[in-house]
């Protein structure tokens, strides 16, 4: 049986950031906000280095490089879209309607930003163009 995807060191930091976000979501679910924020910082730290680590491998195929870009965007959606939204909702759960509106707008902005810069980045591969979530 062959697993789909890539599992080498070029995407390791992205996977660690993603797992950190998932653990943090569980902490936020149970009201452990300080612990959740620590896992958010771990995700941010890993995300800060994932591109640098990936660019260290000189003989990546185009498919490997494109997979890295896509998996990073999906991980960013969870780590810096859904995860902060979960922290916000669990912390400010008393005003559920306002939380719903604010979190919906925030997640929409995150998705639009990720999609826009994924498309924009594919136009010019000479340097990274983007904006932090």
C-alpha positions as CSV (number, residue, x, y, z in Angstrom):
1,X,0.0,0.0,0.0
2,X,1.4,3.4,-1.0
3,X,0.5,6.5,1.0
4,X,-0.3,9.6,-1.0
5,X,1.6,12.8,-0.3
6,X,5.2,13.5,0.7
7,X,6.8,12.7,4.1
8,X,10.3,14.0,3.9
9,X,12.0,16.7,5.9
10,X,10.8,19.4,3.5
11,X,7.3,19.3,4.9
12,X,8.1,18.2,8.5
13,X,7.8,21.7,10.0
14,X,4.4,22.1,8.3
15,X,3.2,18.8,9.8
16,X,4.5,19.7,13.2
17,X,2.7,23.1,13.0
18,X,-0.5,21.3,12.0
19,X,-0.3,18.7,14.8
20,X,0.5,21.5,17.3
21,X,-2.6,23.4,16.1
22,X,-4.8,20.3,16.5
23,X,-3.6,19.7,20.0
24,X,-4.2,23.4,20.8
25,X,-7.7,23.2,19.5
26,X,-8.4,20.4,22.0
27,X,-6.9,22.5,24.8
28,X,-9.1,25.5,23.7
29,X,-12.2,23.2,23.6
30,X,-11.7,22.4,27.3
31,X,-11.1,26.1,28.3
32,X,-7.3,25.7,28.7
33,X,-6.5,29.0,26.9
34,X,-3.0,29.5,28.1
35,X,-2.0,26.1,26.9
36,X,-3.8,26.6,23.6
37,X,-1.9,29.9,23.1
38,X,1.4,28.1,23.7
39,X,0.5,25.6,20.9
40,X,-0.4,28.5,18.7
41,X,3.0,30.0,19.2
42,X,4.6,26.6,18.4
43,X,2.6,26.5,15.2
44,X,3.7,30.0,14.3
45,X,7.4,29.2,15.0
46,X,7.2,26.1,12.8
47,X,5.4,28.0,10.1
48,X,8.2,30.6,10.1
49,X,10.8,28.0,9.2
50,X,8.9,25.6,6.9
51,X,9.7,27.5,3.7
52,X,13.3,27.9,4.6
53,X,13.7,24.2,5.3
54,X,11.9,23.2,2.1
55,X,14.2,25.5,0.0
56,X,17.2,23.7,1.4
57,X,16.5,20.7,-0.7
58,X,17.8,21.5,-4.1
59,X,16.6,18.5,-6.1
60,X,12.8,18.8,-5.3
61,X,10.5,17.9,-8.2
62,X,7.9,20.5,-9.3
63,X,5.3,18.2,-7.8
64,X,7.1,18.1,-4.4
65,X,7.4,21.9,-4.4
66,X,3.7,22.4,-5.4
67,X,2.6,19.9,-2.8
68,X,4.6,21.8,-0.1
69,X,2.9,25.1,-1.1
70,X,-0.6,23.5,-1.0
71,X,-0.1,21.6,2.3
72,X,1.3,24.7,3.9
73,X,-1.8,26.7,2.9
74,X,-4.1,24.0,4.3
75,X,-2.0,23.9,7.5
76,X,-2.1,27.7,7.7
77,X,-5.9,27.6,7.4
78,X,-6.2,25.3,10.4
79,X,-3.3,26.8,12.4
80,X,-4.0,30.5,11.9
81,X,-7.7,30.4,10.8
82,X,-9.7,27.8,12.6
83,X,-7.4,27.5,15.7
84,X,-7.5,31.2,16.7
85,X,-11.2,31.3,15.9
86,X,-11.7,28.4,18.4
87,X,-9.7,30.2,21.0
88,X,-11.8,33.3,20.5
89,X,-15.1,31.4,20.6
90,X,-14.2,29.4,23.7
91,X,-12.9,32.6,25.5
92,X,-15.8,34.9,24.5
93,X,-18.6,32.3,24.4
94,X,-21.0,34.5,26.3
95,X,-21.9,36.6,23.2
96,X,-22.4,33.8,20.7
97,X,-24.0,35.9,18.0
98,X,-21.2,38.5,17.9
99,X,-18.6,35.7,18.1
100,X,-20.2,34.0,15.1
101,X,-20.2,37.1,13.0
102,X,-16.6,38.0,13.9
103,X,-15.2,34.5,13.5
104,X,-17.0,34.0,10.2
105,X,-15.5,37.2,8.8
106,X,-12.1,36.3,10.1
107,X,-12.1,32.8,8.6
108,X,-13.4,34.2,5.3
109,X,-10.5,36.7,5.3
110,X,-8.0,33.9,6.0
111,X,-9.4,31.7,3.1
112,X,-9.4,34.6,0.7
113,X,-5.8,35.6,1.6
114,X,-4.5,32.0,1.3
115,X,-6.2,31.5,-2.1
116,X,-5.1,34.9,-3.5
117,X,-1.5,34.5,-2.6
118,X,-1.4,30.9,-3.8
119,X,-2.6,32.1,-7.2
120,X,-0.3,35.2,-7.1
121,X,2.7,33.2,-6.0
122,X,2.3,30.8,-9.0
123,X,2.7,33.7,-11.4
124,X,6.3,34.4,-10.3
125,X,8.5,31.7,-8.7
126,X,11.6,33.9,-8.4
127,X,10.7,35.1,-4.9
128,X,7.9,34.7,-2.3
129,X,5.0,37.0,-2.4
130,X,2.6,36.8,0.5
131,X,1.1,38.2,3.6
132,X,0.8,36.6,7.0
133,X,-2.6,35.6,8.1
